[in-house]
Amino acid sequence: MQSPRTVWLIATAPLIAVMLMIFLSFPSEVDAQSPEGVEGVSSFALMELPTCSVAGGQCGLYNQDFKVAFSITPAGQLRLRSSQPLDYVLVGLASSGNQQPDVASPVDAETRDRWVFEFGGMPDVEDRLRIVAVIGESTWFGEASLIFLRAGD
């Protein structure tokens, strides 16, 4: 025979579960309030492609709805291509010098899906590239390794 404590736990568990469901289904005051001017603003994280960490690979950032691919020329020009037209792109480096974000330039002002940025020299492969892409009030952001710049094996 089971102990009285076990029987009590088994008998009250469904009651506690129902009470928790009811309690959690009511909106709290915090949920009901929305700050003015923030509605419609969205921010989405991007993941780096696994090939960014492979010498000689290709690199880009992505999520389910948005993709951006990029390359860096030997002269230090970042060439970026997005899956959607962008309003603007911020580019920076996470490194010992931490380059502050700066605005990239669109290649074609009409389509706005290709962008360039001049680093003024080849970034170090140990740096990490930071990109923020903006469309309207939606922002996509991500950071990627530059190891792909090393010559492949």
C-alpha positions, 0 to 999 in steps of 0.5 A: 500500500502507498503512503498517505503522503503519496496518495495526497500528492497524486490526488492534489496534483491535477487540482494544482495544475488546473489552478496554475493554468487559470492563474497563468492565463490571466494577463498581468498588468505588465503584459497589458501595458505596452510602451508608446512608440515601440509597437511595430519595432522588431529585432531579430538575431542572425546566426552565422553559417558554419562555413564562416569558421572554415578557412577558405569557406563562404560566410553569411548570416541567416535566420528563417526569414532573412539571409545576408552573404558577404565576402571581403576583398584583399583590399579590405572591401566588404561586399554584402548581399541580402535576401531583401532590400534594406534601408541601411546597414551598419558594419563594425568589427569586434576585435582588440580595436573594436571598430565602431559601427559605420554605415555601408553604401548601397551598390544600387540605390534602387534595389538596395540588396547589395552593399559595400563597406571599406575597412581601409585594409584587410581585417584580421582573421581573428576579428569578428564582423558585426552587421546590423541590417534595417528594413523599416522598423525591423532590425536584423543583427549578427556577428560572424567569424572571419576565419573564412578569409584564410586560404583554404587547405 
